[in-house]
Amino acid sequence: MTDLKPFTQSGAVSLLYFDEDYAAAGAVAGVNLESADVKAISDKARELAAAKHLVFPDADTLLERCVIALLGGHLILQGPPGTGKTTLAYVLAEAFNASARLETATADWSTYDVIGGLHPTSKGGIETLEPWLGHVPRAALECAGVVARQLDPDEPEQCQAHWLIIDEFNRAEIDKAIGPLYTVLGGGGDDNRLPLWFGDEHRGGAYVWIPKRFRIIATMNTVDSNYVYTLSQGLSRRFQFIHVGVPDAGRLDDELEQARVTAADWYANTYGGPGFDRAEFVGSPAIASATAVLRDMLTTLRYDNDVTGQAGWPLGSAQVTDVYRQLVLRLPGSPRDERAVLGALDLALADRVIPQAGNLSSAQLAAIEAWLKTASLPTSTLTLRQLRAASATGY
């Protein structure tokens, strides 16, 4: 095995470059992931997801597909907002015993952000340009450092890798920003070096090795199509795409319970004192009345209508949790008054859910308004009418 001592200092090293000697990562770049035990990794992911109160459609199959995708390469989780894609990305990294760093893509991203470039600096009053690594090579070097430390018996490193999570992947014009990484992600050989046009070839900085243990997990919003870019077929081939949708109708009760528990835990850990009883909030009959309304809303509006062909509104679990957070903030003291709880629910829907309907079709908006009337939620109904009026007069 390659002597890793030059690249590790017990408990002190986080990256593998000394004087920008990026080529040092090549010593561990060829080390593969420790295990391809799909069942064991999937079981761990399932435990981690349950601990975070995540509810997914056909969760066992979803997690297994994600694990297999990551054993073979990079992954894109796509689906509506609020379905737990980013949290799932962290869960998958942890299931593989990898640390992870999150970056959020923006429309301003260029090759400078993704790969790197030269940035101005001042040394001793003299203006100069110095190399700056972008998100991918920086994460790849950190991954190489983790691998080196894990293989060094004198190091306390527990993780086997370090991964990069890119949230809102299609908010950036990623085909332009990804630059030479396009070729590296394609695989097809053992030379997984990322060339750096700004690197110093004489100091080993003309490229960065991308370790075989390194992965990118990206998330993509499939709803707000007016505000995102599309990916070329060539770039799409370099990732495996897995859809993360809203929970099945048969899991609604479980989803609503998990949302209540998540909201109660959040309040207890953030603001709650001795007077707040999590269990009493979660099991309150008055909260149960609000839950019945939410269940009816999701049943009526979320899923496609097989009779009319009307597309559903894919409200994610995160939006449901947001509603319960509003309830616990307004009624933290063991809510027992059903009328007060339903009034708080009306305000929560008006403030947190209805504003997210702006990009829906007129038929979908009409269906929401019809349901709001039957549910006797006047503030939410008014908010929706205002939203529809604004959309009708917008440019």
N, C-alpha and C positions, 0 to 999 in steps of 0.2 A: 504493500500500500504506500502511496505517496506520503512522505513525511509532512505532516500538517503543522508541526511546531512553529515554523516561521510565520504561519498565518493566524496563530492563536496566542492569546495571553490570558491565562485563566481568570475568568470573571471580569475581564476588562474590555474585550474587543466586541464591537457591534458590527463593523464592516470590514471587508477584506482589502481595503486599499491603503497602501502606505506611499506617500508622495504620488498619489493618483496612479499607482501601479494596478490598474483594473485587471490586468491579465492574471493576477494571482488567483482569481476565482477559478481559473481553469483547473486547479489542482483538485477541485471537488465537483466540477461541472458535470462529470459523467456518472455521478452516484445517483442511482435510481431510488424511488420511494421504497420505504422499508417493506411494505406489505401490499399484496393485491387481494387480500381476504375481503371480498365484497360484503359478505354477511356480517363479519365482525365490525367493519367500518360503518355499515348501514345501521346496525344495532346501536352503535355508539351515537350516531347522528340522531336516531329516533329518541334516545334517552335525553339528549341535549335539547332537542326540539320540544319535547314534553315539558322539560324543566322551564322552558321559556314560554309555555302556554301557547305554542303555535299549533294551529289547526290547518291542515292542508287536505285538498282532495286526493284520495287514494294515496295517502302519505307513504305507505310502505314502498309502493312502486316508484313514487316520485323520488324518494331518497336513494333507492337503489340505482335509478337512472342517473342521478347526480354523481353518485360515487363512481359508477362505471365511466362516466364522462371524464371525471377528474383523474382517474387512473390512466386515461388515454391522452389527456391534454387539457385544454382550457375550456371554460364553460360560460355561457350566457344564460342567466335566469330572466325570462321575459314574462310579462303579465300586467294586469291592472295595478294601479297604485294601492298600497295598503294591504297587499297579500303576503307580506313577510319576506320578500325577496332578499333584502339586505341582511336581515337577521339570519335567514337561511344560509347566506354566504358565509357569515361568521360561524354558524353551526357546522357547516361542512369543513371549513378550515380546522376547527377544533377537533372534529371527528378524525381528521387525518393527522392530528398532533402537529399542526402548523400554526404559527402566529400569523397575524394578518394586519395589513394597513389599509385604511379606506381613503380613497381619493374620489371626489365628485367631479365628473366631466362637465364642462361648460362649453358654450358656443365659441368662446375665445381660445380654446385649446388649439395649439399648433404642434409641429414637431419639437419645438423648444420645450413644451410642457411634457410631452410623452417621452422623447428621446434625450433632449438636452441641447446645449449650445454654449455660446460665449456670453458672459454677462460682465458689464463694466464694474470695476472696483478701483479703489484707491489704495496705493501702498506708498507710504512715505511722501504723500503729496503728489504722487505721479499716477495719473489715470492709466489704467491698463485693462485688458480683457482676460478673464479667467474661465476655464471650462466649468460648466454647471450641468450636473446630471439630471435628466428628467425622471418622471415617476417610475417608469419601467426599469431602466438600468439601476436606479437607486435601490428599488425593491429587490432586484435580482442579486445585487451585491450583498444586500443584507441577508438574503436567502443563502448565498454561498457562505457567509459568515456563520450562520446558524448551523449549516451542514458541517462545516469544519470543526466547530466547537462540539457538536454532538458526537463526532467521530473521535475526538480527542479525549481519552480516558481521564485526563486531568481537569476537564472542563465540567461545570455543573449544568450544561445545557440539556433541557428536557425535550424541547421541540425538535422535529426532524427537518423543518423547513420554515420559510417565511413567504407568504403569498401576498398578492396585491388584489384588492377588491376595488373595482371601478364602478361607482354608483352612477346611475343615469347615463349609461354608456353612449346612447344615441343623442344626448344633448350636444355632443361634440361632433364635428364633421370628421369622424375618426378615420375615414379612408385617407384623408389628406394629412391628418396629424400623426398617423402611425409610422410614416416614413419607412426606414429600412427594417423595422420590426415586422413588416408584412412578410418578408422572405423568411425571417427566423421562425415566425409562428407557423409557417407552412411545413416545417420539419423536413423529412426526406433525407436526412444525413446526420452525421455526428458532429459536424462543424456548426455548433449552435452559438456562434459569436455574433454579437450585435455591433456592427461597425459604427464608429463615432467620427464624424467628419472633423470635429473640433479637438480630437484627442491628440496627444503627443506620441507619435509612433516610437520615438527613441526611448521613451520612459514606459513603454508597455501600455499606453493609454489610448491606442487607436481603436480599441474594441472592448466590449464587456462580454464575458461569458454568461450565458443564460443557463443556470443549472437545470438538470433534468428534473429536479424536485420542485422547481418553481412553477407556479400556476397563476393564471389570471382568472378571477371570477368576476364577471360583469353583470350588471342588472340593467334591464331595459323596460321602460314604460311603453306599453302597447296601446294606451288610450289616447294620450295627448299628441296625436300624430301631427297636428298643426305646428307643434313647437319643437319637433325633433327631426333629426336627419335619418336617412335610410343607409343601410350597409350594402356594399357591393356584394355580388355573389362570390367573388374571390375572397373577400375578407370573411364573409359568413362561413366559408368552408373551413376556416382556421379555428372555428369555435364549434362546440356542440350547443344547440339551443334546446332549452327545456322550459316549457310553459308552467308557470305557477299561478293557478287560478284561484277563484274564491272557493270556499268549502262547499261540498255537495249539500243539497237540501236536507239529506238525511243526517247531516252532522250539525245542523243549526243549533240544537239545544246544547251540544258540547261546545260549539263556538261561542255562544252567548255566555255560557258559564265561565269559560276561560277568559273572556273579555271582562266580565265582572271581577274575577279574581285578580287579573292584571291591573285593573283600575284601582281596586282596593289596596293592593300591595304598593302601587305607585304612591297613593295618597299617604298610606301609613309610613312609608320610608321617606317621603319628602316633607310632609307637613303634619302627619298624625301624631297625636300625643296619647296620654293614658285614656283620654275620653273616647278614642275612636276604636270601635270593635270591628275588625275586618269581617269576621264570620257573620256578625249581625247585619252588616251592610249587604253582604253577598246573599244572605238568606232572607232578607226582609220581604214580607208579603207586599209591601208597597213597591219595592224595587221589582218584585216579580210581575206586578201589573205593567210597569214600564217595559220589562222584558217581553211580555206578551205582545205589546204594541210593536216593539222592534222586530220580533219574530214575524209578525204579520207583514211588516214593511218589507223585510228581506224576502219572504216567501212570494209576495206580490210583485215586487219591483226588480229583484236581483236576477232572476232566472228568465231565460227566453220563454216566450209564450208560444207553445206548440200550435195553438189554435189560430192565433192572428199572425204569427210569424214575427211578432214584435221582439226586437232585441232587448235583453235585460240590461239593467244598470249594474255593472260588476263592482258593487261596493265591497271594499276589502275589510278584513277583520280589524285592521288598525283604525278605520273610521268608526267601527262599532265600539272599540275600546275608548276612543275619544269621547263618544257620547256618555259612556259610563263615568269617565273622568269628570265631565261636566256635572253629572249628577252628584258625585261624591264631593265635589267642590261646593256645590250649592247646598247640599244637604248632608253634611258630614256627621251630624249627631244622630245616628241610628234612625233613619227616616221611617216614620210610621204613617204619615199622612199621605194617603194615596193621591188626593187631589193636588197636593203640593209637588209630589214626585212627577205626576203627569204634566203639570205646568212647567217644571224644570226640564222635562224631556222635550217639550215643545220648543223651549228656548235653545236647548242643546242641539236639536236638529236644525233649527233656524241658523244657528251660529257656526256649526261645525260640518254639517252634511249638505244642506241645500246649496250653499255657495259652490260646491264642487260639481254641480249639475250644469254648469254653463256651456259645456261642449256637447251636450246631449241633443238628440234630434227633437223636433217639435212634437212628434208622437210620444217619445219617451217623457218629455216634460209634461205633456197632457196626462199621461198615465200617473205620474207622480202627483200632480195636482188633484186628480180624481181620488187617489188614495188618501191624501192629506185631508180632503173634505170628509171622507167617511171616518177618518180617525179623530176628527175634531181637534185639529192642531192649528189654531188660527194664526199664530205668529209665523209658523213655518209656511203656511199657505200664503201669507202676505209676502214673506221673503221670496218665495218662488215666483210670485206674480211680478215682483219688482225685478227679479233676475230676468224673467222672460221679456219684460218691457225693455230693459236695457239691451238685451240681445237683439230685439227687433229694431231698435233705433241705432244700433252700433254700425260702424263702418268697417 
